[in-house]
């Protein structure tokens, strides 16, 4: 039961985190230059 709960919470956190990461990429990470670390320059 605990594992199932953690799994559901984990998926929920992942969905929220993806949205927050997208917002951070638009603001903080691009200014910090982190986008260059995660995205290969074409």
MARGU-673882 format. One record per atom (N, C-alpha, C, O, CB): residue number from 1; chain; atom name; x negated, z, y. Coordinates in steps of 0.1 Angstrom, whole numbers, plus 5000, padded with zeros to 4 digits. Glycine has a CB too. Example, Ala and Ser with C-alpha at 12.3 -4.5 7.8 and 13.67 -1.06 7.14 Angstrom:
! residues 2
<atom><k>1</k><c>A</c><a>N</a><c1>4868</c1><c3>5078</c3><c2>4943</c2></atom>
<atom><k>1</k><c>A</c><a>CA</a><c1>4877</c1><c3>5078</c3><c2>4955</c2></atom>
<atom><k>1</k><c>A</c><a>C</a><c1>4868</c1><c3>5078</c3><c2>4967</c2></atom>
<atom><k>1</k><c>A</c><a>O</a><c1>4858</c1><c3>5085</c3><c2>4967</c2></atom>
<atom><k>1</k><c>A</c><a>CB</a><c1>4887</c1><c3>5090</c3><c2>4955</c2></atom>
<atom><k>2</k><c>A</c><a>N</a><c1>4872</c1><c3>5071</c3><c2>4978</c2></atom>
<atom><k>2</k><c>A</c><a>CA</a><c1>4863</c1><c3>5071</c3><c2>4989</c2></atom>
<atom><k>2</k><c>A</c><a>C</a><c1>4871</c1><c3>5079</c3><c2>5000</c2></atom>
<atom><k>2</k><c>A</c><a>O</a><c1>4866</c1><c3>5080</c3><c2>5011</c2></atom>
<atom><k>2</k><c>A</c><a>CB</a><c1>4859</c1><c3>5057</c3><c2>4994</c2></atom>
***
This chain:
! residues 42
<atom><k>1</k><c>A</c><a>N</a><c1>4991</c1><c3>5000</c3><c2>4988</c2></atom>
<atom><k>1</k><c>A</c><a>CA</a><c1>5000</c1><c3>5000</c3><c2>5000</c2></atom>
<atom><k>1</k><c>A</c><a>C</a><c1>4991</c1><c3>5000</c3><c2>5012</c2></atom>
<atom><k>1</k><c>A</c><a>O</a><c1>4994</c1><c3>4993</c3><c2>5022</c2></atom>
<atom><k>1</k><c>A</c><a>CB</a><c1>5010</c1><c3>5012</c3><c2>5000</c2></atom>
<atom><k>2</k><c>A</c><a>N</a><c1>4981</c1><c3>5008</c3><c2>5012</c2></atom>
<atom><k>2</k><c>A</c><a>CA</a><c1>4972</c1><c3>5008</c3><c2>5024</c2></atom>
<atom><k>2</k><c>A</c><a>C</a><c1>4965</c1><c3>4995</c3><c2>5026</c2></atom>
<atom><k>2</k><c>A</c><a>O</a><c1>4963</c1><c3>4990</c3><c2>5037</c2></atom>
<atom><k>2</k><c>A</c><a>CB</a><c1>4961</c1><c3>5019</c3><c2>5022</c2></atom>
<atom><k>3</k><c>A</c><a>N</a><c1>4960</c1><c3>4988</c3><c2>5015</c2></atom>
<atom><k>3</k><c>A</c><a>CA</a><c1>4954</c1><c3>4975</c3><c2>5016</c2></atom>
<atom><k>3</k><c>A</c><a>C</a><c1>4963</c1><c3>4965</c3><c2>5022</c2></atom>
<atom><k>3</k><c>A</c><a>O</a><c1>4959</c1><c3>4957</c3><c2>5030</c2></atom>
<atom><k>3</k><c>A</c><a>CB</a><c1>4949</c1><c3>4971</c3><c2>5002</c2></atom>
<atom><k>4</k><c>A</c><a>N</a><c1>4976</c1><c3>4965</c3><c2>5018</c2></atom>
<atom><k>4</k><c>A</c><a>CA</a><c1>4986</c1><c3>4956</c3><c2>5023</c2></atom>
<atom><k>4</k><c>A</c><a>C</a><c1>4988</c1><c3>4958</c3><c2>5038</c2></atom>
<atom><k>4</k><c>A</c><a>O</a><c1>4989</c1><c3>4949</c3><c2>5046</c2></atom>
<atom><k>4</k><c>A</c><a>CB</a><c1>4999</c1><c3>4957</c3><c2>5016</c2></atom>
<atom><k>5</k><c>A</c><a>N</a><c1>4988</c1><c3>4971</c3><c2>5042</c2></atom>
<atom><k>5</k><c>A</c><a>CA</a><c1>4990</c1><c3>4974</c3><c2>5056</c2></atom>
<atom><k>5</k><c>A</c><a>C</a><c1>4978</c1><c3>4969</c3><c2>5064</c2></atom>
<atom><k>5</k><c>A</c><a>O</a><c1>4980</c1><c3>4963</c3><c2>5075</c2></atom>
<atom><k>5</k><c>A</c><a>CB</a><c1>4992</c1><c3>4989</c3><c2>5058</c2></atom>
<atom><k>6</k><c>A</c><a>N</a><c1>4966</c1><c3>4972</c3><c2>5059</c2></atom>
<atom><k>6</k><c>A</c><a>CA</a><c1>4954</c1><c3>4967</c3><c2>5066</c2></atom>
<atom><k>6</k><c>A</c><a>C</a><c1>4954</c1><c3>4952</c3><c2>5067</c2></atom>
<atom><k>6</k><c>A</c><a>O</a><c1>4949</c1><c3>4947</c3><c2>5077</c2></atom>
<atom><k>6</k><c>A</c><a>CB</a><c1>4942</c1><c3>4973</c3><c2>5059</c2></atom>
<atom><k>7</k><c>A</c><a>N</a><c1>4958</c1><c3>4946</c3><c2>5056</c2></atom>
<atom><k>7</k><c>A</c><a>CA</a><c1>4958</c1><c3>4931</c3><c2>5056</c2></atom>
<atom><k>7</k><c>A</c><a>C</a><c1>4967</c1><c3>4926</c3><c2>5067</c2></atom>
<atom><k>7</k><c>A</c><a>O</a><c1>4964</c1><c3>4917</c3><c2>5075</c2></atom>
<atom><k>7</k><c>A</c><a>CB</a><c1>4962</c1><c3>4925</c3><c2>5043</c2></atom>
<atom><k>8</k><c>A</c><a>N</a><c1>4979</c1><c3>4931</c3><c2>5068</c2></atom>
<atom><k>8</k><c>A</c><a>CA</a><c1>4989</c1><c3>4927</c3><c2>5078</c2></atom>
<atom><k>8</k><c>A</c><a>C</a><c1>4983</c1><c3>4930</c3><c2>5092</c2></atom>
<atom><k>8</k><c>A</c><a>O</a><c1>4984</c1><c3>4921</c3><c2>5101</c2></atom>
<atom><k>8</k><c>A</c><a>CB</a><c1>5002</c1><c3>4934</c3><c2>5076</c2></atom>
<atom><k>9</k><c>A</c><a>N</a><c1>4977</c1><c3>4941</c3><c2>5094</c2></atom>
<atom><k>9</k><c>A</c><a>CA</a><c1>4972</c1><c3>4945</c3><c2>5107</c2></atom>
<atom><k>9</k><c>A</c><a>C</a><c1>4960</c1><c3>4936</c3><c2>5110</c2></atom>
<atom><k>9</k><c>A</c><a>O</a><c1>4958</c1><c3>4932</c3><c2>5122</c2></atom>
<atom><k>9</k><c>A</c><a>CB</a><c1>4968</c1><c3>4960</c3><c2>5108</c2></atom>
<atom><k>10</k><c>A</c><a>N</a><c1>4952</c1><c3>4933</c3><c2>5100</c2></atom>
<atom><k>10</k><c>A</c><a>CA</a><c1>4941</c1><c3>4924</c3><c2>5103</c2></atom>
<atom><k>10</k><c>A</c><a>C</a><c1>4945</c1><c3>4910</c3><c2>5108</c2></atom>
<atom><k>10</k><c>A</c><a>O</a><c1>4939</c1><c3>4905</c3><c2>5117</c2></atom>
<atom><k>10</k><c>A</c><a>CB</a><c1>4932</c1><c3>4923</c3><c2>5090</c2></atom>
<atom><k>11</k><c>A</c><a>N</a><c1>4955</c1><c3>4905</c3><c2>5101</c2></atom>
<atom><k>11</k><c>A</c><a>CA</a><c1>4960</c1><c3>4891</c3><c2>5105</c2></atom>
<atom><k>11</k><c>A</c><a>C</a><c1>4965</c1><c3>4892</c3><c2>5119</c2></atom>
<atom><k>11</k><c>A</c><a>O</a><c1>4963</c1><c3>4883</c3><c2>5127</c2></atom>
<atom><k>11</k><c>A</c><a>CB</a><c1>4970</c1><c3>4886</c3><c2>5095</c2></atom>
<atom><k>12</k><c>A</c><a>N</a><c1>4972</c1><c3>4903</c3><c2>5122</c2></atom>
<atom><k>12</k><c>A</c><a>CA</a><c1>4978</c1><c3>4904</c3><c2>5136</c2></atom>
<atom><k>12</k><c>A</c><a>C</a><c1>4967</c1><c3>4905</c3><c2>5146</c2></atom>
<atom><k>12</k><c>A</c><a>O</a><c1>4967</c1><c3>4899</c3><c2>5156</c2></atom>
<atom><k>12</k><c>A</c><a>CB</a><c1>4987</c1><c3>4917</c3><c2>5136</c2></atom>
<atom><k>13</k><c>A</c><a>N</a><c1>4956</c1><c3>4913</c3><c2>5143</c2></atom>
<atom><k>13</k><c>A</c><a>CA</a><c1>4945</c1><c3>4914</c3><c2>5152</c2></atom>
<atom><k>13</k><c>A</c><a>C</a><c1>4938</c1><c3>4901</c3><c2>5154</c2></atom>
<atom><k>13</k><c>A</c><a>O</a><c1>4934</c1><c3>4897</c3><c2>5165</c2></atom>
<atom><k>13</k><c>A</c><a>CB</a><c1>4935</c1><c3>4925</c3><c2>5147</c2></atom>
<atom><k>14</k><c>A</c><a>N</a><c1>4937</c1><c3>4893</c3><c2>5143</c2></atom>
<atom><k>14</k><c>A</c><a>CA</a><c1>4930</c1><c3>4880</c3><c2>5144</c2></atom>
<atom><k>14</k><c>A</c><a>C</a><c1>4938</c1><c3>4871</c3><c2>5153</c2></atom>
<atom><k>14</k><c>A</c><a>O</a><c1>4931</c1><c3>4864</c3><c2>5161</c2></atom>
<atom><k>14</k><c>A</c><a>CB</a><c1>4929</c1><c3>4874</c3><c2>5130</c2></atom>
<atom><k>15</k><c>A</c><a>N</a><c1>4951</c1><c3>4871</c3><c2>5152</c2></atom>
<atom><k>15</k><c>A</c><a>CA</a><c1>4959</c1><c3>4862</c3><c2>5161</c2></atom>
<atom><k>15</k><c>A</c><a>C</a><c1>4957</c1><c3>4866</c3><c2>5175</c2></atom>
<atom><k>15</k><c>A</c><a>O</a><c1>4955</c1><c3>4857</c3><c2>5184</c2></atom>
<atom><k>15</k><c>A</c><a>CB</a><c1>4974</c1><c3>4862</c3><c2>5157</c2></atom>
<atom><k>16</k><c>A</c><a>N</a><c1>4957</c1><c3>4879</c3><c2>5178</c2></atom>
<atom><k>16</k><c>A</c><a>CA</a><c1>4956</c1><c3>4884</c3><c2>5192</c2></atom>
<atom><k>16</k><c>A</c><a>C</a><c1>4942</c1><c3>4881</c3><c2>5197</c2></atom>
<atom><k>16</k><c>A</c><a>O</a><c1>4940</c1><c3>4877</c3><c2>5208</c2></atom>
<atom><k>16</k><c>A</c><a>CB</a><c1>4959</c1><c3>4899</c3><c2>5193</c2></atom>
<atom><k>17</k><c>A</c><a>N</a><c1>4932</c1><c3>4883</c3><c2>5188</c2></atom>
<atom><k>17</k><c>A</c><a>CA</a><c1>4918</c1><c3>4881</c3><c2>5192</c2></atom>
<atom><k>17</k><c>A</c><a>C</a><c1>4916</c1><c3>4866</c3><c2>5195</c2></atom>
<atom><k>17</k><c>A</c><a>O</a><c1>4909</c1><c3>4863</c3><c2>5205</c2></atom>
<atom><k>17</k><c>A</c><a>CB</a><c1>4909</c1><c3>4885</c3><c2>5181</c2></atom>
<atom><k>18</k><c>A</c><a>N</a><c1>4921</c1><c3>4857</c3><c2>5188</c2></atom>
<atom><k>18</k><c>A</c><a>CA</a><c1>4919</c1><c3>4843</c3><c2>5190</c2></atom>
<atom><k>18</k><c>A</c><a>C</a><c1>4925</c1><c3>4839</c3><c2>5204</c2></atom>
<atom><k>18</k><c>A</c><a>O</a><c1>4918</c1><c3>4832</c3><c2>5212</c2></atom>
<atom><k>18</k><c>A</c><a>CB</a><c1>4926</c1><c3>4834</c3><c2>5180</c2></atom>
<atom><k>19</k><c>A</c><a>N</a><c1>4936</c1><c3>4845</c3><c2>5208</c2></atom>
<atom><k>19</k><c>A</c><a>CA</a><c1>4942</c1><c3>4842</c3><c2>5221</c2></atom>
<atom><k>19</k><c>A</c><a>C</a><c1>4933</c1><c3>4848</c3><c2>5232</c2></atom>
<atom><k>19</k><c>A</c><a>O</a><c1>4930</c1><c3>4842</c3><c2>5242</c2></atom>
<atom><k>19</k><c>A</c><a>CB</a><c1>4956</c1><c3>4848</c3><c2>5222</c2></atom>
<atom><k>20</k><c>A</c><a>N</a><c1>4928</c1><c3>4860</c3><c2>5230</c2></atom>
<atom><k>20</k><c>A</c><a>CA</a><c1>4920</c1><c3>4867</c3><c2>5240</c2></atom>
<atom><k>20</k><c>A</c><a>C</a><c1>4906</c1><c3>4860</c3><c2>5241</c2></atom>
<atom><k>20</k><c>A</c><a>O</a><c1>4901</c1><c3>4859</c3><c2>5252</c2></atom>
<atom><k>20</k><c>A</c><a>CB</a><c1>4918</c1><c3>4882</c3><c2>5237</c2></atom>
<atom><k>21</k><c>A</c><a>N</a><c1>4901</c1><c3>4855</c3><c2>5230</c2></atom>
<atom><k>21</k><c>A</c><a>CA</a><c1>4888</c1><c3>4848</c3><c2>5230</c2></atom>
<atom><k>21</k><c>A</c><a>C</a><c1>4890</c1><c3>4835</c3><c2>5239</c2></atom>
<atom><k>21</k><c>A</c><a>O</a><c1>4881</c1><c3>4831</c3><c2>5246</c2></atom>
<atom><k>21</k><c>A</c><a>CB</a><c1>4884</c1><c3>4844</c3><c2>5216</c2></atom>
<atom><k>22</k><c>A</c><a>N</a><c1>4901</c1><c3>4828</c3><c2>5237</c2></atom>
<atom><k>22</k><c>A</c><a>CA</a><c1>4904</c1><c3>4816</c3><c2>5244</c2></atom>
<atom><k>22</k><c>A</c><a>C</a><c1>4904</c1><c3>4819</c3><c2>5259</c2></atom>
<atom><k>22</k><c>A</c><a>O</a><c1>4898</c1><c3>4811</c3><c2>5267</c2></atom>
<atom><k>22</k><c>A</c><a>CB</a><c1>4917</c1><c3>4809</c3><c2>5240</c2></atom>
<atom><k>23</k><c>A</c><a>N</a><c1>4910</c1><c3>4830</c3><c2>5263</c2></atom>
<atom><k>23</k><c>A</c><a>CA</a><c1>4910</c1><c3>4834</c3><c2>5277</c2></atom>
<atom><k>23</k><c>A</c><a>C</a><c1>4896</c1><c3>4838</c3><c2>5282</c2></atom>
<atom><k>23</k><c>A</c><a>O</a><c1>4892</c1><c3>4834</c3><c2>5293</c2></atom>
<atom><k>23</k><c>A</c><a>CB</a><c1>4920</c1><c3>4846</c3><c2>5280</c2></atom>
<atom><k>24</k><c>A</c><a>N</a><c1>4888</c1><c3>4845</c3><c2>5273</c2></atom>
<atom><k>24</k><c>A</c><a>CA</a><c1>4875</c1><c3>4849</c3><c2>5277</c2></atom>
<atom><k>24</k><c>A</c><a>C</a><c1>4866</c1><c3>4836</c3><c2>5279</c2></atom>
<atom><k>24</k><c>A</c><a>O</a><c1>4857</c1><c3>4836</c3><c2>5288</c2></atom>
<atom><k>24</k><c>A</c><a>CB</a><c1>4869</c1><c3>4858</c3><c2>5267</c2></atom>
<atom><k>25</k><c>A</c><a>N</a><c1>4868</c1><c3>4827</c3><c2>5270</c2></atom>
<atom><k>25</k><c>A</c><a>CA</a><c1>4860</c1><c3>4815</c3><c2>5271</c2></atom>
<atom><k>25</k><c>A</c><a>C</a><c1>4862</c1><c3>4807</c3><c2>5284</c2></atom>
<atom><k>25</k><c>A</c><a>O</a><c1>4853</c1><c3>4801</c3><c2>5289</c2></atom>
<atom><k>25</k><c>A</c><a>CB</a><c1>4863</c1><c3>4805</c3><c2>5259</c2></atom>
<atom><k>26</k><c>A</c><a>N</a><c1>4874</c1><c3>4808</c3><c2>5289</c2></atom>
<atom><k>26</k><c>A</c><a>CA</a><c1>4878</c1><c3>4802</c3><c2>5301</c2></atom>
<atom><k>26</k><c>A</c><a>C</a><c1>4872</c1><c3>4809</c3><c2>5313</c2></atom>
<atom><k>26</k><c>A</c><a>O</a><c1>4871</c1><c3>4803</c3><c2>5324</c2></atom>
<atom><k>26</k><c>A</c><a>CB</a><c1>4893</c1><c3>4801</c3><c2>5303</c2></atom>
<atom><k>27</k><c>A</c><a>N</a><c1>4868</c1><c3>4822</c3><c2>5312</c2></atom>
<atom><k>27</k><c>A</c><a>CA</a><c1>4864</c1><c3>4829</c3><c2>5323</c2></atom>
<atom><k>27</k><c>A</c><a>C</a><c1>4850</c1><c3>4835</c3><c2>5321</c2></atom>
<atom><k>27</k><c>A</c><a>O</a><c1>4840</c1><c3>4831</c3><c2>5328</c2></atom>
<atom><k>27</k><c>A</c><a>CB</a><c1>4874</c1><c3>4841</c3><c2>5326</c2></atom>
<atom><k>28</k><c>A</c><a>N</a><c1>4849</c1><c3>4845</c3><c2>5313</c2></atom>
<atom><k>28</k><c>A</c><a>CA</a><c1>4836</c1><c3>4853</c3><c2>5312</c2></atom>
<atom><k>28</k><c>A</c><a>C</a><c1>4825</c1><c3>4846</c3><c2>5305</c2></atom>
<atom><k>28</k><c>A</c><a>O</a><c1>4814</c1><c3>4844</c3><c2>5310</c2></atom>
<atom><k>28</k><c>A</c><a>CB</a><c1>4839</c1><c3>4866</c3><c2>5306</c2></atom>
<atom><k>29</k><c>A</c><a>N</a><c1>4828</c1><c3>4841</c3><c2>5293</c2></atom>
<atom><k>29</k><c>A</c><a>CA</a><c1>4818</c1><c3>4835</c3><c2>5284</c2></atom>
<atom><k>29</k><c>A</c><a>C</a><c1>4811</c1><c3>4823</c3><c2>5290</c2></atom>
<atom><k>29</k><c>A</c><a>O</a><c1>4799</c1><c3>4821</c3><c2>5289</c2></atom>
<atom><k>29</k><c>A</c><a>CB</a><c1>4823</c1><c3>4832</c3><c2>5270</c2></atom>
<atom><k>30</k><c>A</c><a>N</a><c1>4819</c1><c3>4814</c3><c2>5296</c2></atom>
<atom><k>30</k><c>A</c><a>CA</a><c1>4814</c1><c3>4802</c3><c2>5302</c2></atom>
<atom><k>30</k><c>A</c><a>C</a><c1>4804</c1><c3>4806</c3><c2>5313</c2></atom>
<atom><k>30</k><c>A</c><a>O</a><c1>4793</c1><c3>4800</c3><c2>5315</c2></atom>
<atom><k>30</k><c>A</c><a>CB</a><c1>4825</c1><c3>4793</c3><c2>5308</c2></atom>
<atom><k>31</k><c>A</c><a>N</a><c1>4808</c1><c3>4815</c3><c2>5322</c2></atom>
<atom><k>31</k><c>A</c><a>CA</a><c1>4799</c1><c3>4820</c3><c2>5333</c2></atom>
<atom><k>31</k><c>A</c><a>C</a><c1>4786</c1><c3>4826</c3><c2>5327</c2></atom>
<atom><k>31</k><c>A</c><a>O</a><c1>4775</c1><c3>4825</c3><c2>5332</c2></atom>
<atom><k>31</k><c>A</c><a>CB</a><c1>4806</c1><c3>4829</c3><c2>5342</c2></atom>
<atom><k>32</k><c>A</c><a>N</a><c1>4788</c1><c3>4833</c3><c2>5315</c2></atom>
<atom><k>32</k><c>A</c><a>CA</a><c1>4777</c1><c3>4840</c3><c2>5309</c2></atom>
<atom><k>32</k><c>A</c><a>C</a><c1>4768</c1><c3>4831</c3><c2>5301</c2></atom>
<atom><k>32</k><c>A</c><a>O</a><c1>4757</c1><c3>4835</c3><c2>5297</c2></atom>
<atom><k>32</k><c>A</c><a>CB</a><c1>4782</c1><c3>4851</c3><c2>5300</c2></atom>
<atom><k>33</k><c>A</c><a>N</a><c1>4773</c1><c3>4818</c3><c2>5299</c2></atom>
<atom><k>33</k><c>A</c><a>CA</a><c1>4765</c1><c3>4809</c3><c2>5292</c2></atom>
<atom><k>33</k><c>A</c><a>C</a><c1>4766</c1><c3>4810</c3><c2>5277</c2></atom>
<atom><k>33</k><c>A</c><a>O</a><c1>4759</c1><c3>4804</c3><c2>5269</c2></atom>
<atom><k>33</k><c>A</c><a>CB</a><c1>4750</c1><c3>4810</c3><c2>5296</c2></atom>
<atom><k>34</k><c>A</c><a>N</a><c1>4776</c1><c3>4818</c3><c2>5272</c2></atom>
<atom><k>34</k><c>A</c><a>CA</a><c1>4777</c1><c3>4820</c3><c2>5258</c2></atom>
<atom><k>34</k><c>A</c><a>C</a><c1>4783</c1><c3>4808</c3><c2>5251</c2></atom>
<atom><k>34</k><c>A</c><a>O</a><c1>4781</c1><c3>4805</c3><c2>5239</c2></atom>
<atom><k>34</k><c>A</c><a>CB</a><c1>4786</c1><c3>4832</c3><c2>5255</c2></atom>
<atom><k>35</k><c>A</c><a>N</a><c1>4791</c1><c3>4800</c3><c2>5259</c2></atom>
<atom><k>35</k><c>A</c><a>CA</a><c1>4797</c1><c3>4788</c3><c2>5253</c2></atom>
<atom><k>35</k><c>A</c><a>C</a><c1>4786</c1><c3>4778</c3><c2>5248</c2></atom>
<atom><k>35</k><c>A</c><a>O</a><c1>4788</c1><c3>4772</c3><c2>5238</c2></atom>
<atom><k>35</k><c>A</c><a>CB</a><c1>4806</c1><c3>4780</c3><c2>5264</c2></atom>
<atom><k>36</k><c>A</c><a>N</a><c1>4775</c1><c3>4778</c3><c2>5254</c2></atom>
<atom><k>36</k><c>A</c><a>CA</a><c1>4764</c1><c3>4769</c3><c2>5250</c2></atom>
<atom><k>36</k><c>A</c><a>C</a><c1>4759</c1><c3>4774</c3><c2>5236</c2></atom>
<atom><k>36</k><c>A</c><a>O</a><c1>4753</c1><c3>4766</c3><c2>5228</c2></atom>
<atom><k>36</k><c>A</c><a>CB</a><c1>4753</c1><c3>4769</c3><c2>5260</c2></atom>
<atom><k>37</k><c>A</c><a>N</a><c1>4760</c1><c3>4787</c3><c2>5234</c2></atom>
<atom><k>37</k><c>A</c><a>CA</a><c1>4755</c1><c3>4793</c3><c2>5221</c2></atom>
<atom><k>37</k><c>A</c><a>C</a><c1>4764</c1><c3>4789</c3><c2>5210</c2></atom>
<atom><k>37</k><c>A</c><a>O</a><c1>4759</c1><c3>4786</c3><c2>5199</c2></atom>
<atom><k>37</k><c>A</c><a>CB</a><c1>4754</c1><c3>4808</c3><c2>5222</c2></atom>
<atom><k>38</k><c>A</c><a>N</a><c1>4777</c1><c3>4789</c3><c2>5212</c2></atom>
<atom><k>38</k><c>A</c><a>CA</a><c1>4786</c1><c3>4786</c3><c2>5201</c2></atom>
<atom><k>38</k><c>A</c><a>C</a><c1>4790</c1><c3>4771</c3><c2>5200</c2></atom>
<atom><k>38</k><c>A</c><a>O</a><c1>4794</c1><c3>4767</c3><c2>5189</c2></atom>
<atom><k>38</k><c>A</c><a>CB</a><c1>4799</c1><c3>4794</c3><c2>5203</c2></atom>
<atom><k>39</k><c>A</c><a>N</a><c1>4788</c1><c3>4763</c3><c2>5211</c2></atom>
<atom><k>39</k><c>A</c><a>CA</a><c1>4792</c1><c3>4749</c3><c2>5210</c2></atom>
<atom><k>39</k><c>A</c><a>C</a><c1>4779</c1><c3>4741</c3><c2>5212</c2></atom>
<atom><k>39</k><c>A</c><a>O</a><c1>4772</c1><c3>4742</c3><c2>5222</c2></atom>
<atom><k>39</k><c>A</c><a>CB</a><c1>4802</c1><c3>4746</c3><c2>5222</c2></atom>
<atom><k>40</k><c>A</c><a>N</a><c1>4776</c1><c3>4732</c3><c2>5202</c2></atom>
<atom><k>40</k><c>A</c><a>CA</a><c1>4765</c1><c3>4723</c3><c2>5203</c2></atom>
<atom><k>40</k><c>A</c><a>C</a><c1>4767</c1><c3>4713</c3><c2>5215</c2></atom>
<atom><k>40</k><c>A</c><a>O</a><c1>4778</c1><c3>4707</c3><c2>5216</c2></atom>
<atom><k>40</k><c>A</c><a>CB</a><c1>4762</c1><c3>4716</c3><c2>5190</c2></atom>
<atom><k>41</k><c>A</c><a>N</a><c1>4757</c1><c3>4711</c3><c2>5222</c2></atom>
<atom><k>41</k><c>A</c><a>CA</a><c1>4758</c1><c3>4702</c3><c2>5234</c2></atom>
<atom><k>41</k><c>A</c><a>C</a><c1>4757</c1><c3>4688</c3><c2>5229</c2></atom>
<atom><k>41</k><c>A</c><a>O</a><c1>4748</c1><c3>4684</c3><c2>5221</c2></atom>
<atom><k>41</k><c>A</c><a>CB</a><c1>4746</c1><c3>4704</c3><c2>5244</c2></atom>
<atom><k>42</k><c>A</c><a>N</a><c1>4767</c1><c3>4680</c3><c2>5233</c2></atom>
<atom><k>42</k><c>A</c><a>CA</a><c1>4768</c1><c3>4666</c3><c2>5228</c2></atom>
<atom><k>42</k><c>A</c><a>C</a><c1>4763</c1><c3>4657</c3><c2>5238</c2></atom>
<atom><k>42</k><c>A</c><a>O</a><c1>4762</c1><c3>4644</c3><c2>5236</c2></atom>
<atom><k>42</k><c>A</c><a>CB</a><c1>4783</c1><c3>4662</c3><c2>5224</c2></atom>
***
